[in-house]
Every structure is written in structure tokens, then in C-alpha cells.
Amino acid sequence: MPRPLRLLTRRAGPIGVALTAFDIWRRIPKRQRRQIVAATRKHGPRVAAQVIEQRRRLKRRRY
């Protein structure tokens, strides 16, 4: 049996994934959407910095 995530992304492509994410976002109650936005604003920059650092380390190990 295929994994659920694989079913969502197999043939959907980037536009299909974006539309699915938007549909899910609309179904979330407004209060929880605000909580998600607040958490993203608080933790987003730190997560992005960690991703950038990991990519740098990965590139250094390759060469």
C-alpha cells in the first residue's frame, strides 16, 4: 500500500500541492491559523538558518 504522502505528491506537481495546501489552510479554524502564523514568525528565521547551515555543511563534505 503506498504511503499517504506519496499519494499526495506523486502526480500532483507543484501547483497541485499548492492548491491542496491552500484547501487545507482554508479548512483550519481562523484561531488556529493565527497560532500557526505566530509560531512561524517566531521560529521561522531560526529554522531557516539551521537549514542554510546544514546545506553548507553538506556541500563542504561533497567536495
C-alpha positions as CSV (number, residue, x, y, z in Angstrom):
1,M,0.0,0.0,0.0
2,P,1.5,3.4,-1.0
3,R,2.3,5.9,1.7
4,P,-0.2,8.8,2.1
5,L,2.4,11.5,1.4
6,R,3.4,9.7,-1.8
7,L,-0.2,9.7,-2.9
8,L,-0.4,13.5,-2.5
9,T,2.7,14.3,-4.4
10,R,3.0,11.6,-7.0
11,R,1.3,13.2,-9.9
12,A,0.1,16.5,-8.4
13,G,3.1,18.5,-9.2
14,P,3.9,21.9,-7.5
15,I,0.6,23.5,-8.5
16,G,-1.4,20.6,-7.2
17,V,0.5,20.6,-3.9
18,A,0.0,24.3,-3.5
19,L,-3.8,24.0,-4.2
20,T,-4.0,21.2,-1.7
21,A,-2.2,23.2,0.9
22,F,-4.4,26.1,0.3
23,D,-7.5,23.9,0.6
24,I,-6.3,22.5,3.9
25,W,-5.4,26.0,5.2
26,R,-9.0,27.2,4.4
27,R,-10.4,24.3,6.5
28,I,-8.4,25.1,9.6
29,P,-10.3,27.4,12.0
30,K,-9.2,31.0,12.0
31,R,-7.9,30.9,15.6
32,Q,-5.6,28.0,14.8
33,R,-4.4,29.7,11.6
34,R,-3.4,32.7,13.7
35,Q,-1.5,30.4,16.0
36,I,0.3,28.8,13.1
37,V,1.3,32.2,11.7
38,A,2.5,33.4,15.1
39,A,4.6,30.2,15.5
40,T,6.0,30.6,12.0
41,R,7.0,34.2,12.7
42,K,8.7,33.2,15.9
43,H,10.5,30.1,14.8
44,G,10.8,30.5,11.1
45,P,14.0,32.5,11.0
46,R,15.8,30.1,13.3
47,V,14.7,27.1,11.3
48,A,15.7,28.7,8.0
49,A,19.2,29.5,9.5
50,Q,19.6,25.9,10.5
51,V,18.6,24.7,7.0
52,I,21.1,27.0,5.4
53,E,23.9,25.8,7.8
54,Q,23.1,22.2,7.1
55,R,23.2,22.8,3.4
56,R,26.7,24.5,3.7
57,R,28.0,21.5,5.7
58,L,26.6,19.1,3.1
59,K,28.2,21.0,0.3
60,R,31.6,21.1,2.1
61,R,31.5,17.3,2.7
62,R,30.9,16.6,-1.0
63,Y,33.9,18.4,-2.3
